[in-house]
Amino acid sequence: MIDRFSELSANERTWLAWVRTVLAIAGFGLLIDKVSPAGTTGDWFAPALIGLSALLLVAVTLRFYLVRRMIRDSADDSERFLSAEGLLAGVVVLLMLVLMVFLAGLV
């Protein structure tokens, strides 16, 4: 049996949930690119969503490896964990700001 299998598999399920979220965000960006007329907000918003989804994927993948290492080492290195969480939260906040600007029609 694999040591700490339940924690490792929970970490992997969390990562997979984030990957599905990233794919949905990128898909939304592609949809906006296809349905928005030329010269509108879609010209910058769709690439912004796709770029943010790529950044989010990098952040959650780094978090996955960091948590996996902490589980395997039985370590509670919360300082490294908080920096990964901060990066993840920053990308999500940036994504929400871009969405708010788009929905408010400010650009």
N, C-alpha and C positions, 0 to 999 in steps of 0.2 A: 504494500500500500504506500502511496505517496504521502510523505509527511505534510501535514497542514493542507490537505487537499481541499477541504471546504473553503478555507480562506483564499487559496489560490484560484479556485474556480469562481468564487464570488468576484474577485478582482477581474478575472477575464470576462465575466458576464457584464460587469460595469463598463469595461472598455468596449465591448461589443455594442452596448446600448449607446455609448457616445459615438461610435462609428456610424451607427444608423442615423443618429441625429445629424452628424456631419454630412452624410449623404443626402439627407432631406434638405438641409440648408443649401448645399450645392445644387440640388435639383430645383429648388425654388429659384435660385439665381439663373439657372438655364431657362426655366419657364419664363421669367421676366424678360430675359434676353430675346426670346422668341416672340412674345406677344406685344412687347412695347414698340411703338413706332420709332423710327430713326429720329435723332435729335431731341429725345426726351430723357427723363431721369434714368431710364433703363440703360443708357449708354455707359453710365458709370456705376450704377447700382448693381447690375448683374456681375460684373467682374469683381466688385467689392465683396459681394456675398461669397463668390467662389474663392477669392483670396482669403477671406476670413475663415471659411470652412477648412481650407488647407492649413492655416495657422492653428485652428482649433484641433485638427487631427494630430498635428505635431505635439501640441500641448498635452492632449489626453494620452498619446502614446508614451511620452516621457513620464507622465504620471503613472501609467500602467507598469512600466519597468521599475520605477522607483518603489512603488508599493510592493511589487513582486519581490524585489531585493530585500525590502524590510520584512516581509513575511518569511522569506527563507532564512534570513539572519536572525529572526526573532528579535528584531531591534525596534525600538520606539524612538526613531530619529525624527521627532516632530518638526525640527527646524527645516530639514530638507523637504519634508512633506508639505509644510506650509508654503514654501516658495513655489512648489509645483501647483498647489491649489490657488495661490495668488495669480500665477500666470494664466491658469485656466479661467479664473473669475474675470481677469482683465480682458481676455479675448471675448468672453460672453458679453461683458458690458459693452465692449466696442461694437459687437454685432447688434446689440439692442439699440445703441445710439444710431447706427446706420439705418436700421429699420424704422426708428422713430422719425428720422429726417425724411426718409422716403414716404412714409405714410402721411406725414404732415404736409407734404408737398412743398417743402421749403426750397427745393432745388429744381 
